[in-house]
């Protein structure tokens, strides 16, 4: 399994989140506390959107098969790239090849996608899942992971129009095919997806025992609880993080995303999260 984080808010250099916290994602690549594996050294990736809105709106992606903890290029980029919305992922392969095209996040147009978890017995379901991908999208699949197929299924099912609905229909297909092929509890996932303006994060599993996922409290709440964190004076109240596991032990900072739910940042409602229910496509 893997560890990941997603950031949305005031522009920051990536190293402020990737390297500086007590239990940063780079620390988690060697010493994860809540994952199935404590070491996540089968590659890494970062994806980010421009801080000044320049370019065509598509995100940049940097991925490598080397471990994140000793990658000098990652450290160099993180210290200089400034972004209002970025993803980072450290990988522990569940069986697929260790190759650059299998590293997260995945990109299609303006969309970024990353995943922790697995489709159980993916090889048994793979053909039927791939056949459900829009034929026009199929050539864009570069790797061999279940995560990338999940992404292109969500694009097929209308990610551009309705993100929660598209993800729900993707999950519904996996559940249906799992039942047809005699695969009990076929899906385990925490997923982040973004179009550069908003960030969605989902926590779901067929068993109802999903991998860990947390979101940060509002910046104004954390400022009140921890006035010693002076850098919080520089970020907006809309700034939030979603992480596989907390980046430190600050009381009041982290909230567990409930089972079978999703969050949207910036939020469209007063609710921090909403229920997630699979749908049949």
LUMMARZA-782286 format. One record per residue: z, y, x of N, C-alpha, C in turn; residue in three letters. Coordinates in steps of 0.2 Angstrom, whole numbers, padded with zeros to 4 digits, always signed. Each point is the difference from the previous one (the first is absolute). Example, Ala and Ser with C-alpha at 12.3 -4.5 7.8 and 13.67 -1.06 7.14 Angstrom:
+0039-0028+0066+0000+0006-0004+0000+0006+0004ALA;-0004+0005-0002+0001+0006+0004+0003+0005-0004SER;
***
This chain:
+0000-0006+0004+0000+0006-0004+0000+0006+0004UNK;+0000+0006-0003-0001+0006+0004+0005+0005-0002UNK;+0000+0006+0003+0004+0006-0001-0005+0006-0001UNK;+0001+0005-0004-0004+0005-0001+0004+0006-0003UNK;-0003+0006+0001+0002+0006-0003-0005+0005-0002UNK;+0001+0004-0005-0005+0005-0002+0004+0006-0001UNK;-0003+0006+0002+0003+0007+0000-0005+0004-0004UNK;+0004+0005-0004-0004+0005-0004+0004+0006+0000UNK;-0002+0006+0002+0004+0006-0001-0003+0005+0005UNK;+0005+0004+0003-0002+0005+0004-0003-0003+0007UNK;-0005+0003+0003-0003-0003+0005+0005-0001+0006UNK;-0001-0006+0003+0005-0002+0006-0005-0003+0005UNK;+0003+0000+0006-0003-0004+0005+0002-0007-0001UNK;-0004-0005+0001+0001-0007-0002+0006-0003+0004UNK;+0002+0002+0006+0005-0002+0004+0007+0001-0003UNK;+0000+0006-0004+0007+0001-0004+0002-0005-0004UNK;-0004-0004-0003+0002-0006-0004-0001-0007+0004UNK;-0005+0000+0004-0002-0007+0003+0005-0001+0006UNK;+0002+0005+0003+0004-0001+0007+0007+0002-0001UNK;+0001+0006-0003+0007+0003+0001+0006-0002-0004UNK;-0001-0003-0006+0006-0002-0003+0003-0006+0003UNK;+0006-0001-0002+0005-0005+0003-0004-0007+0000UNK;-0002-0002-0006-0003-0006-0002-0008+0001-0002UNK;-0003+0003+0005-0007+0002-0001-0005-0006-0002UNK;-0006+0001-0002-0004-0005-0001-0002-0004+0007UNK;+0000+0004+0005-0002-0003+0007+0006-0004+0002UNK;+0006+0002-0002+0006-0005+0001+0000-0006-0004UNK;-0003+0001-0006+0000-0006-0005-0006-0005+0003UNK;-0004+0003+0003-0006-0005+0003+0004-0005+0004UNK;+0005+0001+0003+0004-0004+0005+0006-0003-0004UNK;+0003+0004-0004+0007-0002-0002+0001+0002-0008UNK;-0005-0003-0004+0001+0001-0007+0006-0004-0003UNK;+0003+0003-0004+0006-0003-0003+0000-0003-0007UNK;-0006+0002-0003+0000-0003-0007-0006-0004-0001UNK;-0005-0001+0005-0006-0003-0001+0001-0008+0001UNK;-0005-0004-0002+0000-0007+0001+0000-0001+0008UNK;-0003+0004+0004-0001+0000+0007+0004+0006+0003UNK;+0004-0001+0005+0003+0006+0003-0005+0003+0005UNK;-0005-0003+0002-0005+0003+0005-0007+0000-0004UNK;-0003+0006+0000-0006+0002-0003-0005+0002+0006UNK;-0003-0005+0003-0004+0002+0006-0007-0002+0000UNK;-0002-0001-0006-0007-0003-0001-0005+0006-0001UNK;+0001+0006+0003-0004+0005-0002+0003+0006-0004UNK;-0003+0005+0000+0003+0006-0004-0006+0004-0002UNK;+0002+0005-0004-0005+0005-0002+0003+0006-0003UNK;-0004+0006+0001+0002+0006-0004-0006+0003-0003UNK;+0002+0003-0006-0006+0004-0003+0003+0007-0002UNK;-0004+0005+0000+0003+0007-0002-0006+0004-0002UNK;+0002+0005-0004-0004+0005-0003+0001+0006+0004UNK;-0005+0004+0000+0000+0007+0004+0005+0005-0003UNK;+0004+0003+0004+0005+0005-0002-0003+0006-0002UNK;-0007+0002+0002-0003+0006-0002-0005-0001-0005UNK;-0001-0006-0003-0005-0001-0005-0007+0000+0003UNK;-0001+0000+0006-0007+0000+0003-0003-0007-0001UNK;-0006+0000+0002-0004-0006-0001-0002-0002-0007UNK;-0002-0006-0001-0002-0002-0007+0005-0003-0004UNK;+0006+0000+0002+0006-0002-0004+0002-0008+0001UNK;-0004-0003+0004+0001-0007+0002+0006+0000+0005UNK;+0004-0005+0000+0005-0001+0005-0003-0003+0007UNK;+0004+0002+0005-0001-0003+0007+0004-0006+0000UNK;-0002-0005+0004+0003-0007+0001+0000-0001+0007UNK;+0006-0003+0003+0000-0002+0006+0004-0007+0000UNK;-0004-0005+0002+0003-0007+0000-0001-0004+0006UNK;+0005-0004+0002+0000-0004+0006+0003-0007-0001UNK;-0002-0005+0004+0004-0006+0000+0006-0001+0004UNK;+0001+0005+0005+0005+0000+0004+0007+0002-0004UNK;+0006-0002+0003+0006+0002-0004+0001+0007+0000UNK;+0003+0003-0005+0001+0007+0000+0005+0003+0005UNK;+0005-0004+0002+0005+0002+0004-0002+0002+0007UNK;-0005-0002+0002-0002+0002+0007-0007+0003+0000UNK;-0003+0003-0005-0007+0002+0000+0001+0008+0002UNK;-0003+0001+0005+0000+0007+0003-0004+0005-0004UNK;-0006-0003-0003-0004+0004-0004+0003+0002-0006UNK;+0004-0004-0003+0003+0001-0006+0005+0006+0001UNK;+0004-0001+0005+0005+0005+0002-0003+0007+0001UNK;-0006+0000+0003-0003+0006+0002-0003+0003-0007UNK;-0003-0004-0004-0003+0003-0006+0006+0003-0005UNK;+0005-0004+0000+0006+0001-0005+0003+0007+0002UNK;+0000+0002+0006+0003+0006+0003-0004+0006-0002UNK;-0007-0001-0001-0004+0006-0001-0003+0000-0007UNK;-0001-0005-0004-0003+0000-0006+0005+0002-0005UNK;-0002+0005-0004+0004+0003-0005-0003-0001-0007UNK;+0004-0002-0005-0003-0002-0006+0005+0001-0006UNK;-0003+0001-0006+0005+0000-0006+0000-0006-0003UNK;-0004-0005+0001+0000-0007-0003-0002-0005+0005UNK;+0004-0005+0002-0002-0005+0004+0003-0006-0001UNK;-0003-0006+0002+0002-0007+0000+0001-0002+0007UNK;+0005-0005+0000+0000-0004+0007+0003-0007-0002UNK;-0003-0005+0004+0001-0007-0002+0001-0004+0007UNK;+0005-0004+0000+0000-0005+0006+0000-0007-0003UNK;-0004-0004+0003-0002-0006-0003+0003-0006+0003UNK;+0002-0005-0005+0002-0007+0002-0005-0004-0004UNK;-0005-0003+0003-0005-0004-0003+0003-0006-0004UNK;-0002-0001-0006+0002-0006-0004-0005-0006+0001UNK;-0005+0001+0005-0004-0006+0001-0007+0003+0002UNK;-0002+0006-0003-0007+0002+0002+0000+0003+0007UNK;-0006+0000+0003-0002+0002+0007+0003+0006+0002UNK;+0002+0001+0006+0003+0006+0003-0006+0003+0003UNK;-0003+0005-0004-0006+0004+0002+0000+0006-0004UNK;-0003+0005+0003+0000+0007-0002-0001+0001-0007UNK;-0005-0004-0003-0002+0001-0007+0005-0003-0005UNK;+0005-0003+0003+0005-0003-0004+0006+0005+0000UNK;+0000+0005+0004+0006+0004+0000+0000+0005-0005UNK;+0005+0002-0003+0001+0005-0005+0001+0007+0003UNK;-0001+0006-0004-0003+0000-0007-0007-0001+0000UNK;-0002-0002-0006-0008-0001-0001-0002+0007-0004UNK;-0006+0002+0002-0003+0006-0003-0007-0002-0004UNK;+0000+0004-0005-0007+0000-0004-0001+0007-0003UNK;-0005+0004+0003+0000+0006-0003+0006+0004+0002UNK;+0003+0004-0005+0006+0004+0001+0006-0004-0001UNK;-0001-0007-0001+0006-0004-0002+0003-0003+0007UNK;+0007-0001+0000+0003-0004+0005+0005-0005-0004UNK;+0000-0006+0003+0004-0005-0003+0004-0004+0005UNK;+0006-0002-0001+0003-0005+0004+0005-0004-0004UNK;+0002-0006+0003+0003-0005-0004+0005-0004+0005UNK;+0005-0002-0003+0005-0005+0003+0001-0005-0005UNK;-0001-0007+0002+0001-0005-0004-0006-0005+0001UNK;-0002-0004-0005-0005-0005+0000-0002-0003-0006UNK;-0006-0002-0001-0003-0004-0005+0002-0007+0002UNK;+0004-0004-0004+0001-0007+0002-0006-0004+0000UNK;-0001-0004+0005-0006-0005+0000-0007+0004-0001UNK;+0000+0006+0004-0006+0004-0001-0006-0003+0001UNK;-0001-0005+0004-0006-0004+0001-0002-0003-0006UNK;+0004-0003-0004-0002-0003-0007-0002+0005-0005UNK;+0002+0006+0001-0002+0005-0005-0005+0005+0002UNK;-0001+0000+0007-0005+0005+0003-0006+0000-0003UNK;-0004-0005-0001-0007+0000-0003+0000+0004-0006UNK;+0004-0002-0005+0000+0003-0007+0002+0007+0000UNK;+0005+0002+0005+0002+0007+0000-0006+0004+0003UNK;-0003-0003+0005-0006+0004+0003-0005+0001-0005UNK;-0001-0005-0004-0006+0000-0005+0001+0005-0005UNK;+0007+0002-0001+0001+0005-0005+0000+0007+0003UNK;-0001+0001+0006-0002+0007+0003-0007+0002-0002UNK;+0000+0007-0001-0007+0002-0002-0005-0001+0006UNK;-0005-0003-0002-0005-0002+0006-0002+0006+0004UNK;+0000+0006-0003-0002+0006+0004+0006+0002+0006UNK;+0006-0003-0002+0006+0001+0005+0001-0005+0005UNK;-0003-0006-0002+0002-0006+0004-0002+0001+0008UNK;-0006+0003+0001-0002+0001+0007+0005+0004+0004UNK;+0004+0004-0003+0005+0004+0003+0006-0004+0003UNK;+0001-0006-0003+0006-0004+0003-0002-0002+0007UNK;+0004+0002+0005-0001-0002+0007+0004-0005+0002UNK;+0006-0001-0002+0005-0005+0003+0001-0006-0005UNK;+0005-0004+0002+0001-0006-0004+0007-0001-0003UNK;+0003+0006-0002+0007+0000-0003-0001+0000-0007UNK;+0006-0003-0003+0001+0001-0008+0001+0007-0001UNK;+0003+0004+0004+0001+0007-0001-0006+0004-0002UNK;-0005-0001+0005-0006+0004-0001-0004-0002-0007UNK;+0000-0006-0001-0003-0003-0007+0004+0004-0005UNK;+0006+0000+0000+0004+0003-0005-0002+0007-0001UNK;-0001+0004+0005-0002+0007+0000-0007+0001-0003UNK;-0005-0004+0001-0006+0000-0003-0001-0002-0007UNK;+0005-0005-0002+0001-0001-0007+0002+0006-0004UNK;+0005+0003+0003+0003+0006-0003-0006+0006-0001UNK;-0004+0001+0005-0005+0004+0000-0005-0002-0006UNK;-0002-0006+0000-0004-0003-0005+0003+0001-0007UNK;+0006+0000-0001+0003+0000-0006+0002+0008-0002UNK;-0003+0004+0004+0001+0007-0003+0005+0005+0004UNK;+0001-0001+0006+0005+0003+0004-0001+0008+0000UNK;-0007+0002-0001-0001+0007+0000+0002+0003-0007UNK;+0001-0004-0005+0001+0003-0006+0008-0001-0002UNK;+0003-0006+0002+0006-0001-0003+0004-0005+0005UNK;+0003+0003+0005+0003-0004+0006+0005-0005-0003UNK;+0005+0001-0004+0005-0005-0002-0004-0006-0004UNK;-0005+0003-0004-0004-0005-0004-0004-0005+0004UNK;-0003+0003+0005-0004-0004+0005+0004-0005+0004UNK;+0006+0002+0002+0004-0004+0004+0003-0006-0005UNK;+0001+0002-0006+0003-0005-0005-0006-0005-0002UNK;-0006+0002+0000-0005-0005-0002-0002-0004+0006UNK;+0001+0002+0006-0001-0004+0006+0006-0005+0000UNK;+0006+0002-0001+0006-0005+0000-0001-0005-0006UNK;-0003+0002-0005-0001-0004-0006-0005-0006+0002UNK;-0005+0002+0004-0005-0005+0002+0003-0005+0004UNK;+0004+0002+0005+0003-0004+0005+0005-0005-0004UNK;+0003+0003-0004+0005-0005-0004-0004-0005-0004UNK;-0005+0002-0004-0004-0004-0004-0004-0006+0005UNK;-0003+0002+0005-0003-0005+0005+0006-0004+0003UNK;+0005+0002+0001+0006-0004+0003+0001-0005-0005UNK;+0001+0001-0006+0001-0005-0006-0005-0005+0000UNK;-0006+0003+0000-0006-0005-0001-0001-0005+0006UNK;+0002+0002+0006+0000-0004+0006+0006-0004+0001UNK;+0005+0001-0004+0007-0004+0001+0004+0003+0006UNK;-0001+0007+0001+0004+0003+0005+0006+0004-0003UNK;+0006-0003+0000+0006+0004-0003+0001+0006+0004UNK;+0002+0005-0004+0003+0006+0003-0005+0003+0006UNK;-0006+0002-0002-0006+0001+0005+0001+0007+0003UNK;+0004+0004-0002-0001+0007+0003+0007+0003+0002UNK;+0000+0003+0006+0006+0003+0003-0003+0007+0003UNK;+0002+0006-0003-0003+0006+0003+0005+0006-0001UNK;+0000+0004+0006+0001+0007-0001-0006+0003+0003UNK;-0003+0005-0004-0006+0003+0001+0000+0008+0000UNK;-0003+0003+0005-0001+0007-0001-0007+0002+0000UNK;-0002+0005-0004-0007+0002-0001+0000+0008-0001UNK;-0005+0003+0003+0000+0007-0001-0008+0003+0000UNK;-0001+0005-0003-0006+0003+0000+0000+0007+0004UNK;+0005+0001+0004+0001+0006+0003+0004+0006-0003UNK;+0000-0001-0007+0004+0005-0004+0006-0003-0002UNK;+0000-0006-0002+0006-0003-0003+0001-0007+0003UNK;+0006-0002+0000+0002-0007+0003+0003-0004-0005UNK;-0002-0006-0001+0003-0005-0004+0003-0006+0004UNK;+0006-0002-0002+0003-0006+0003+0002-0005-0005UNK;-0002-0007+0001+0002-0005-0005+0004-0005+0003UNK;+0005-0003-0004+0004-0006+0002+0000-0005-0005UNK;-0003-0006+0002-0001-0005-0005-0001-0007+0003UNK;+0003-0005-0003-0001-0007+0002+0000-0004-0006UNK;-0004-0006+0000+0000-0005-0005+0007-0003-0001UNK;+0004-0001+0005+0006-0003-0001+0005+0005-0002UNK;-0001+0007+0000+0005+0005-0002+0005+0001+0006UNK;-0002-0002+0006+0004+0001+0006-0004+0003+0006UNK;-0002+0006-0002-0005+0004+0005+0003+0002+0006UNK;-0004+0001+0005+0002+0003+0007+0003+0007-0001UNK;+0004+0002+0005+0004+0006-0001-0005+0006+0000UNK;+0002+0005-0004-0003+0007+0000+0004+0005-0002UNK;+0000+0006+0003+0005+0005-0001-0004+0007+0000UNK;+0003+0005-0004-0003+0006+0000+0005+0005+0002UNK;-0001+0006+0003+0005+0005+0002+0002+0004-0006UNK;+0006+0003+0000+0002+0004-0005-0004+0007+0001UNK;+0001+0004-0005-0003+0007+0000+0003+0004+0006UNK;-0005+0004+0004+0002+0003+0006+0006+0005-0002UNK;+0001+0003-0006+0005+0004-0001+0007-0004-0001UNK;-0001-0006-0002+0006-0004-0001+0003-0002+0007UNK;-0005-0002+0005+0002-0002+0006+0003+0006+0004UNK;-0003+0006-0001+0002+0006+0004+0007+0001-0002UNK;+0002-0001-0006+0007+0002-0003+0005-0006+0003UNK;-0002-0006+0001+0004-0005+0002+0001+0000+0008UNK;-0006+0002+0003+0000+0000+0008-0003+0007+0002UNK;+0004+0005+0000-0002+0006+0003-0001+0000+0007UNK;+0002-0005+0004-0001+0000+0007-0007-0002+0001UNK;-0004-0002-0004-0007-0002+0001-0004+0006-0001UNK;+0000+0004+0005-0004+0007+0000-0007-0001-0002UNK;-0003-0005+0002-0008+0000-0001-0001+0000-0007UNK;+0004-0002-0004-0001+0000-0008-0001+0007-0002UNK;+0002+0005+0003-0001+0007-0002-0007+0002+0001UNK;-0004-0004+0003-0007+0001+0001-0005-0003-0005UNK;+0003-0005-0004-0004-0004-0004+0001+0002-0007UNK;-0005-0001-0005+0000+0002-0007+0005-0005-0003UNK;+0002+0002-0006+0004-0004-0005-0004-0006-0002UNK;-0007+0000+0000-0004-0005-0002-0001-0006+0005UNK;+0002+0002+0006-0001-0005+0006+0004-0007-0001UNK;-0003-0005+0000+0003-0007-0001-0003-0005+0005UNK;+0004-0005+0001-0002-0006+0004+0001-0006-0004UNK;-0005-0005+0001+0001-0007-0003+0000-0005+0006UNK;+0004-0004+0000+0001-0004+0006+0002-0007-0001UNK;-0002-0005+0004+0002-0007-0001+0007-0001+0001UNK;+0003+0004+0005+0007+0000+0000+0003+0007+0003UNK;+0006+0002-0002+0002+0007+0002-0001+0001+0008UNK;-0001+0006+0001-0001+0002+0007+0007+0002+0003UNK;+0005+0000-0003+0007+0001+0002+0005-0001-0005UNK;+0006+0001+0002+0006-0001-0005+0003+0006-0003UNK;-0004+0005-0002+0003+0006-0003+0001-0002-0007UNK;+0007+0001-0002+0002-0001-0007-0004+0005-0005UNK;-0003-0003-0005-0003+0005-0005-0007+0001+0001UNK;-0003-0003+0006-0007+0002+0002-0005-0005-0003UNK;+0002-0006-0001-0005-0005-0002+0002-0004-0006UNK;-0005-0001-0004+0001-0003-0007-0005-0006+0000UNK;+0003-0006-0002-0005-0006-0001-0004+0001-0006UNK;-0007-0001+0001-0004+0000-0006+0001-0007-0003UNK;+0001+0000-0007+0002-0006-0004-0006-0005+0000UNK;+0002-0006-0001-0005-0005-0001-0005+0002-0005UNK;-0006-0002+0001-0006+0001-0005+0000+0007-0003UNK;-0001+0005+0005+0000+0007-0001-0005+0003+0005UNK;-0001+0007-0002-0004+0004+0005+0002+0007+0000UNK;-0001+0003+0005+0001+0007+0001-0006+0004+0001UNK;+0000+0007-0002-0006+0004+0002+0003+0006+0003UNK;-0003+0003+0005+0002+0006+0004-0006+0004+0001UNK;+0000+0006-0002+0005+0004-0004+0000-0003-0007UNK;+0006-0001-0003+0001-0003-0006-0003+0005-0006UNK;-0003-0004-0005-0003+0004-0006+0005+0000-0005UNK;+0006-0003+0000+0005+0000-0005+0007+0001+0004UNK;+0005+0001-0004+0007+0000+0003+0002-0006+0003UNK;-0003-0006-0002+0003-0006+0002-0002-0002+0008UNK;+0004-0003+0003-0001-0001+0007-0005-0006+0001UNK;+0000-0005-0005-0004-0006+0000-0001-0002-0008UNK;-0005-0004+0000-0002-0003-0007-0001-0007+0000UNK;+0000-0004-0005-0001-0007+0000-0007-0002+0002UNK;-0001-0006+0003-0006-0002+0002-0001-0007-0004UNK;-0006-0001-0003-0001-0006-0004-0007-0002+0001UNK;-0001-0006+0003-0007-0002+0001-0004+0000-0007UNK;-0007+0000+0001-0004+0000-0006-0006-0005+0002UNK;-0002-0003-0005-0006-0004+0001-0007+0004+0000UNK;-0004-0001+0005-0006+0005+0001-0005-0002-0006UNK;
***
